[in-house]
Amino acid sequence: MMEWELRQASVADVDAVAELRAVVLRADLERLGRYDEQRVRQRLRDGFAPAYTWVVEVGGAFAGCVALRPADDAHWLEHFYLSPHVQGSGIGTAVLRELLDRCDRDGTVVRLNVLRGSPARRLYERHGFTLETEDPVDVFLVRRPLSTYR
């Protein structure tokens, strides 16, 4: 696996993250008939919260991002995107495992949504996420904390 690290995101990262989102989600959004070149970027910009977002760096360069936003009854895993050149290298699994370990230690439930038909769903299910609900576009998954940390 490539060497990687997480750093806290800043407001200056928003354009790189929005562009990566457009690249990563394009095929799934096109398949669902929902791709809009401006909207895919603007939705990220509208919801970007650097305080809850980390940038994934490989060799000191931007390679992805992930957010873990606190809510009333859970944390929402959002904006988890990796550049195509690092996908399949194990980095996504390692980043997800690190964040879920933190949530397990804190006893925090984690929720997320993934586009219907996205291969990312398999990654989440391998890490204990289960179906909560779905609609024609999104699948909502939930993961209860593992009891090994309690």
DASULCOR-V513638 format. One line per field, one symbol per residue. ss: DSSP state (H for helix, E for strand, - for the rest). psi: psi as a letter, one per 20 degrees, with the letter a starting at -180 (. if undefined). A space follows every 50 residues. Layout:
ss->???
psi->???
This chain:
ss->---EEEEE--HHHHHHHHHHHHHHHHHHHHH-----HHHHHHHHHHH--H HHEEEEEE--EEEEEEEEEE----EEEEEEEE--------HHHHHHHHHH HHHHHH---EEEEEE----HHHHHHH---EEEEE---EEEEEE---HHH-
psi->qqprqpqpqrhiigggggggghghiggghghjkjpohghhghhgghjpnh hjqqppppkjqpiarqqnpqagjrqporlnpqqhiiqjiigggggggggh gghghikpqpqrqqppipihhhgghhjjqqpgrqaigqppqqpqqqiii.
